[in-house]
Amino acid sequence: MEKQAKILLIDDDPDFVQATKKVLESKPYEVIVAYDGEEGLQKTRDEKPDLILLDIIMPLRDGFTVCEELKSNPQFAGIPVLILTSFSQRVGETSLAVSRGLTLEAEDYIDKPIKPAALLARVEKQLRKKRK
């Protein structure tokens, strides 16, 4: 049997985390959760996930910083990162520059809210690419 893909979900919104975890676990994925960027980096080191779903607007370290750290570390650079963001709706609330997101090496950008089927399709696409 094929090994379960391990997905790390980094997001500071507990409701979103629970809902997204349920969606991902409807497939044979093992889902690990972190609620801020610091914890996300630690869990990446400990768990070595196959894919990371990363929120942008979080305390301690925002998603941009976390993504930059992951991609600059050869040990983690190969892990696909899907940026989750309600950024387009919250641009006025945050000091983060949209242009900064475009310079990141993230594999995909997902606007919240996302339909479960669309989320699973994007996750599967990145996992397939990684297996090649």
GROMACS elastic network, one bead per residue, 0.5 to 0.9 nm:
[ bonds ]
;  ai    aj funct       b0    kb
    1     4     6  0.88157   500
    2     5     6  0.87579   500
    3     6     6  0.89725   500
    3    28     6  0.89428   500
    4    28     6  0.58547   500
    4    29     6  0.54311   500
    4    30     6  0.64124   500
    5    28     6  0.72963   500
    5    29     6  0.50841   500
    5    30     6  0.61796   500
    5    31     6  0.85394   500
    5    49     6  0.77115   500
    5    50     6  0.59456   500
    5    51     6  0.78452   500
    5   127     6  0.78371   500
    6    29     6  0.58731   500
    6    31     6  0.59861   500
    6    32     6  0.73769   500
    6    47     6  0.83325   500
    6    48     6  0.80994   500
    6    50     6  0.52071   500
    6    51     6  0.67329   500
    6    52     6  0.87633   500
    7    24     6  0.84250   500
    7    29     6  0.67771   500
    7    30     6  0.60967   500
    7    32     6  0.61196   500
    7    33     6  0.84588   500
    7    49     6  0.55140   500
    7    50     6  0.59222   500
    7    52     6  0.57323   500
    7    53     6  0.73587   500
    8    30     6  0.85208   500
    8    31     6  0.59242   500
    8    33     6  0.57576   500
    8    34     6  0.73920   500
    8    40     6  0.77491   500
    8    43     6  0.78256   500
    8    44     6  0.74764   500
    8    47     6  0.85110   500
    8    48     6  0.88072   500
    8    49     6  0.59794   500
    8    50     6  0.79538   500
    8    51     6  0.63683   500
    8    53     6  0.61511   500
    8    54     6  0.81852   500
    9    17     6  0.73031   500
    9    20     6  0.84071   500
    9    21     6  0.78355   500
    9    31     6  0.70277   500
    9    32     6  0.61298   500
    9    34     6  0.62146   500
    9    35     6  0.82885   500
    9    40     6  0.79700   500
    9    51     6  0.86985   500
    9    52     6  0.59811   500
    9    54     6  0.62221   500
    9    55     6  0.82791   500
   10    17     6  0.80933   500
   10    32     6  0.85624   500
   10    33     6  0.59908   500
   10    35     6  0.56537   500
   10    36     6  0.63075   500
   10    37     6  0.69447   500
   10    39     6  0.82117   500
   10    40     6  0.57457   500
   10    52     6  0.74689   500
   10    53     6  0.60848   500
   10    55     6  0.60463   500
   10    63     6  0.84822   500
   11    14     6  0.75983   500
   11    16     6  0.77289   500
   11    17     6  0.64814   500
   11    33     6  0.78976   500
   11    34     6  0.65320   500
   11    35     6  0.50433   500
   11    36     6  0.61702   500
   11    37     6  0.81084   500
   11    40     6  0.87179   500
   11    53     6  0.81747   500
   11    54     6  0.64139   500
   11    55     6  0.50431   500
   11    56     6  0.80649   500
   11    57     6  0.83150   500
   11    58     6  0.69894   500
   11    63     6  0.88567   500
   11    84     6  0.85101   500
   12    16     6  0.83812   500
   12    17     6  0.77731   500
   12    34     6  0.77510   500
   12    36     6  0.56484   500
   12    37     6  0.87746   500
   12    55     6  0.76932   500
   12    57     6  0.81741   500
   12    58     6  0.58822   500
   12    59     6  0.76059   500
   13    16     6  0.53851   500
   13    17     6  0.61519   500
   13    18     6  0.87697   500
   13    35     6  0.73824   500
   13    58     6  0.87782   500
   14    18     6  0.61367   500
   14    19     6  0.86285   500
   14    35     6  0.77251   500
   15    18     6  0.52509   500
   15    19     6  0.62422   500
   15    20     6  0.85309   500
   16    19     6  0.52089   500
   16    20     6  0.59377   500
   16    21     6  0.83265   500
   17    20     6  0.52039   500
   17    21     6  0.58555   500
   17    22     6  0.85297   500
   17    33     6  0.75421   500
   17    34     6  0.89625   500
   17    35     6  0.84761   500
   18    21     6  0.51555   500
   18    22     6  0.62703   500
   18    23     6  0.87818   500
   19    22     6  0.52804   500
   19    23     6  0.64512   500
   19    24     6  0.88733   500
   20    23     6  0.50469   500
   20    24     6  0.61886   500
   20    25     6  0.84887   500
   20   116     6  0.78740   500
   20   119     6  0.88099   500
   21    24     6  0.51602   500
   21    25     6  0.59724   500
   21    26     6  0.86288   500
   21    31     6  0.64104   500
   21    32     6  0.84335   500
   21    33     6  0.82391   500
   22    25     6  0.51094   500
   22    26     6  0.63497   500
   23    26     6  0.53531   500
   23    27     6  0.76926   500
   23   116     6  0.60925   500
   23   117     6  0.85143   500
   23   119     6  0.84012   500
   23   120     6  0.77028   500
   24    27     6  0.57890   500
   24    28     6  0.79462   500
   24    29     6  0.62718   500
   24    30     6  0.81058   500
   24    31     6  0.71658   500
   24   116     6  0.83434   500
   24   119     6  0.83930   500
   24   120     6  0.68241   500
   24   123     6  0.88721   500
   25    28     6  0.62028   500
   25    29     6  0.54841   500
   25    30     6  0.67712   500
   25    31     6  0.68983   500
   26    29     6  0.77269   500
   27    30     6  0.87669   500
   27   120     6  0.83357   500
   32    43     6  0.80761   500
   32    47     6  0.83714   500
   32    49     6  0.83748   500
   33    39     6  0.89040   500
   33    40     6  0.78121   500
   33    43     6  0.82869   500
   34    37     6  0.76082   500
   34    38     6  0.85013   500
   34    39     6  0.55136   500
   34    40     6  0.50844   500
   34    41     6  0.87647   500
   34    42     6  0.89249   500
   34    43     6  0.72431   500
   35    38     6  0.85685   500
   35    39     6  0.66770   500
   35    40     6  0.71816   500
   35    58     6  0.82222   500
   35    59     6  0.88900   500
   36    39     6  0.54988   500
   36    40     6  0.60682   500
   36    41     6  0.88324   500
   36    55     6  0.88150   500
   36    58     6  0.60098   500
   36    59     6  0.61516   500
   36    60     6  0.66907   500
   36    61     6  0.69118   500
   36    62     6  0.78868   500
   36    63     6  0.87427   500
   37    41     6  0.62292   500
   37    42     6  0.86465   500
   37    54     6  0.86294   500
   37    55     6  0.87758   500
   37    58     6  0.69502   500
   37    59     6  0.72906   500
   37    60     6  0.63564   500
   37    62     6  0.61125   500
   37    63     6  0.65725   500
   37    65     6  0.80689   500
   37    66     6  0.59274   500
   38    41     6  0.53472   500
   38    42     6  0.63909   500
   38    43     6  0.87364   500
   38    59     6  0.89848   500
   38    60     6  0.66761   500
   38    61     6  0.62988   500
   38    66     6  0.79289   500
   39    42     6  0.50276   500
   39    43     6  0.60675   500
   39    44     6  0.84922   500
   40    43     6  0.51686   500
   40    44     6  0.61119   500
   40    45     6  0.87109   500
   40    54     6  0.86098   500
   40    66     6  0.78504   500
   41    44     6  0.50292   500
   41    45     6  0.63790   500
   41    46     6  0.87311   500
   41    66     6  0.69143   500
   41    69     6  0.83566   500
   41    70     6  0.77260   500
   42    45     6  0.51867   500
   42    46     6  0.62295   500
   42    47     6  0.84940   500
   43    47     6  0.55439   500
   43    48     6  0.75071   500
   43    49     6  0.83998   500
   44    47     6  0.54067   500
   44    48     6  0.50921   500
   44    49     6  0.62471   500
   44    52     6  0.84896   500
   44    70     6  0.86388   500
   44    76     6  0.79283   500
   45    48     6  0.57937   500
   45    49     6  0.86847   500
   45    75     6  0.89351   500
   45    76     6  0.83442   500
   46    49     6  0.87922   500
   48    51     6  0.88300   500
   48    76     6  0.78737   500
   48    79     6  0.85170   500
   49    52     6  0.68566   500
   49    79     6  0.73215   500
   50    78     6  0.89150   500
   50    79     6  0.59296   500
   50    80     6  0.72833   500
   50   127     6  0.72469   500
   50   130     6  0.81731   500
   51    79     6  0.55734   500
   51    80     6  0.51001   500
   51    81     6  0.61346   500
   51    82     6  0.77936   500
   51   123     6  0.78473   500
   51   126     6  0.77675   500
   51   127     6  0.70354   500
   51   130     6  0.89385   500
   52    79     6  0.71030   500
   52    80     6  0.62955   500
   52    82     6  0.61534   500
   52    83     6  0.83089   500
   53    80     6  0.86486   500
   53    81     6  0.60069   500
   53    83     6  0.59829   500
   53    84     6  0.64758   500
   53   123     6  0.86975   500
   54    63     6  0.60960   500
   54    64     6  0.89656   500
   54    66     6  0.83876   500
   54    67     6  0.79776   500
   54    81     6  0.68377   500
   54    82     6  0.60537   500
   54    84     6  0.55001   500
   54    85     6  0.82282   500
   55    58     6  0.69601   500
   55    62     6  0.77353   500
   55    63     6  0.55379   500
   55    64     6  0.87725   500
   55    82     6  0.86360   500
   55    83     6  0.59037   500
   55    85     6  0.57246   500
   55    86     6  0.85699   500
   56    61     6  0.89734   500
   56    62     6  0.54273   500
   56    64     6  0.61644   500
   56    65     6  0.88239   500
   56    66     6  0.88735   500
   56    83     6  0.68941   500
   56    84     6  0.66261   500
   56    85     6  0.58781   500
   56    86     6  0.83364   500
   56    87     6  0.75677   500
   56    96     6  0.89998   500
   56   101     6  0.89253   500
   57    61     6  0.85542   500
   57    62     6  0.54274   500
   57    63     6  0.63796   500
   57    64     6  0.86201   500
   57    85     6  0.76093   500
   57    86     6  0.84913   500
   57    87     6  0.77901   500
   57    94     6  0.79611   500
   57    96     6  0.83612   500
   58    61     6  0.63973   500
   58    63     6  0.68521   500
   59    62     6  0.63244   500
   61    64     6  0.80540   500
   61    65     6  0.61001   500
   61    66     6  0.65281   500
   62    65     6  0.55463   500
   62    66     6  0.64537   500
   62    67     6  0.87633   500
   62    96     6  0.89581   500
   63    66     6  0.50001   500
   63    67     6  0.59481   500
   63    68     6  0.84657   500
   63    83     6  0.76415   500
   63    84     6  0.88567   500
   64    67     6  0.51865   500
   64    68     6  0.61598   500
   64    69     6  0.86676   500
   64    83     6  0.88228   500
   64    96     6  0.88406   500
   64   100     6  0.76574   500
   64   101     6  0.66553   500
   64   104     6  0.73203   500
   65    68     6  0.51419   500
   65    69     6  0.62336   500
   65    70     6  0.86806   500
   66    69     6  0.51694   500
   66    70     6  0.62152   500
   66    71     6  0.86514   500
   67    70     6  0.51093   500
   67    71     6  0.60700   500
   67    72     6  0.84770   500
   67    81     6  0.73648   500
   67    83     6  0.86157   500
   67   104     6  0.72539   500
   67   105     6  0.77551   500
   67   106     6  0.70919   500
   68    71     6  0.52551   500
   68    72     6  0.60422   500
   68    73     6  0.86647   500
   68   104     6  0.68516   500
   68   105     6  0.77923   500
   68   106     6  0.89012   500
   69    72     6  0.52727   500
   69    73     6  0.63624   500
   69    76     6  0.88584   500
   69    77     6  0.88634   500
   70    73     6  0.53837   500
   70    74     6  0.80989   500
   70    75     6  0.82262   500
   70    76     6  0.54697   500
   70    77     6  0.57756   500
   70    78     6  0.89174   500
   70    79     6  0.82576   500
   70    81     6  0.88613   500
   71    74     6  0.71729   500
   71    75     6  0.87943   500
   71    76     6  0.64318   500
   71    78     6  0.76696   500
   71    79     6  0.83195   500
   71    81     6  0.89695   500
   71   104     6  0.86301   500
   71   105     6  0.70031   500
   71   106     6  0.82954   500
   72    75     6  0.88116   500
   72    76     6  0.79653   500
   72    77     6  0.63982   500
   73    76     6  0.55431   500
   73    77     6  0.57033   500
   74    77     6  0.50991   500
   74    78     6  0.75198   500
   75    78     6  0.74405   500
   75    79     6  0.87656   500
   76    79     6  0.55656   500
   76    80     6  0.89044   500
   77    80     6  0.78564   500
   78    81     6  0.89846   500
   78   130     6  0.79519   500
   79   130     6  0.78501   500
   80   106     6  0.70538   500
   80   107     6  0.58232   500
   80   108     6  0.83750   500
   80   126     6  0.65290   500
   80   127     6  0.77565   500
   80   130     6  0.74743   500
   81   105     6  0.82855   500
   81   106     6  0.51486   500
   81   107     6  0.55220   500
   81   108     6  0.69177   500
   81   109     6  0.88123   500
   81   126     6  0.86925   500
   82   106     6  0.61358   500
   82   107     6  0.57995   500
   82   109     6  0.57426   500
   82   110     6  0.69100   500
   82   122     6  0.85410   500
   82   123     6  0.79238   500
   82   126     6  0.85977   500
   83   106     6  0.66736   500
   83   107     6  0.79319   500
   83   108     6  0.61692   500
   83   110     6  0.59469   500
   83   111     6  0.83377   500
   84    87     6  0.85582   500
   84   108     6  0.86880   500
   84   109     6  0.61523   500
   84   111     6  0.59752   500
   84   112     6  0.64924   500
   84   113     6  0.89908   500
   85    88     6  0.75005   500
   85    89     6  0.88431   500
   85   109     6  0.74462   500
   85   110     6  0.62142   500
   85   111     6  0.50293   500
   85   112     6  0.54641   500
   85   113     6  0.83356   500
   86    89     6  0.55585   500
   86    90     6  0.62575   500
   86    91     6  0.86495   500
   86   110     6  0.85461   500
   86   111     6  0.56524   500
   86   113     6  0.71786   500
   87    91     6  0.56345   500
   87    94     6  0.84461   500
   87    98     6  0.80498   500
   87   111     6  0.75225   500
   87   112     6  0.82379   500
   88    91     6  0.56859   500
   88    98     6  0.84869   500
   88   111     6  0.76391   500
   89    92     6  0.80589   500
   89    93     6  0.89483   500
   89   112     6  0.89521   500
   90    93     6  0.53102   500
   90    94     6  0.67508   500
   91    94     6  0.57100   500
   91    95     6  0.78701   500
   91    96     6  0.78847   500
   91    97     6  0.82652   500
   91    98     6  0.77960   500
   92    95     6  0.78682   500
   94    97     6  0.81693   500
   96    99     6  0.87193   500
   96   100     6  0.75488   500
   96   101     6  0.86815   500
   97   100     6  0.53496   500
   97   101     6  0.72350   500
   98   101     6  0.53959   500
   98   102     6  0.69736   500
   99   102     6  0.52510   500
   99   103     6  0.68948   500
  100   103     6  0.54644   500
  100   104     6  0.69823   500
  101   104     6  0.54629   500
  101   105     6  0.87580   500
  101   106     6  0.86040   500
  102   105     6  0.80939   500
  102   106     6  0.87473   500
  103   106     6  0.87380   500
  104   107     6  0.88398   500
  105   108     6  0.87866   500
  106   109     6  0.74080   500
  107   126     6  0.76661   500
  108   122     6  0.80818   500
  108   126     6  0.85221   500
  110   113     6  0.84576   500
  110   114     6  0.71959   500
  110   119     6  0.78983   500
  110   122     6  0.85960   500
  111   114     6  0.63199   500
  112   115     6  0.86910   500
  114   117     6  0.84189   500
  114   118     6  0.66603   500
  114   119     6  0.63358   500
  115   118     6  0.53323   500
  115   119     6  0.62912   500
  115   120     6  0.87975   500
  116   119     6  0.51272   500
  116   120     6  0.62194   500
  116   121     6  0.86162   500
  117   120     6  0.52227   500
  117   121     6  0.61554   500
  117   122     6  0.87448   500
  118   121     6  0.51088   500
  118   122     6  0.62922   500
  118   123     6  0.86636   500
  119   122     6  0.53013   500
  119   123     6  0.62040   500
  119   124     6  0.85835   500
  120   123     6  0.51048   500
  120   124     6  0.59937   500
  120   125     6  0.85029   500
  121   124     6  0.51715   500
  121   125     6  0.61320   500
  121   126     6  0.88294   500
  122   125     6  0.51081   500
  122   126     6  0.64527   500
  122   127     6  0.87541   500
  123   126     6  0.53682   500
  123   127     6  0.62763   500
  123   128     6  0.86813   500
  124   127     6  0.50799   500
  124   128     6  0.60608   500
  124   129     6  0.86257   500
  125   128     6  0.52280   500
  125   129     6  0.63623   500
  125   130     6  0.87614   500
  126   129     6  0.51317   500
  126   130     6  0.62123   500
  126   131     6  0.87771   500
  127   130     6  0.50508   500
  127   131     6  0.62932   500
  127   132     6  0.89874   500
  128   131     6  0.52425   500
  128   132     6  0.67198   500
  129   132     6  0.55549   500
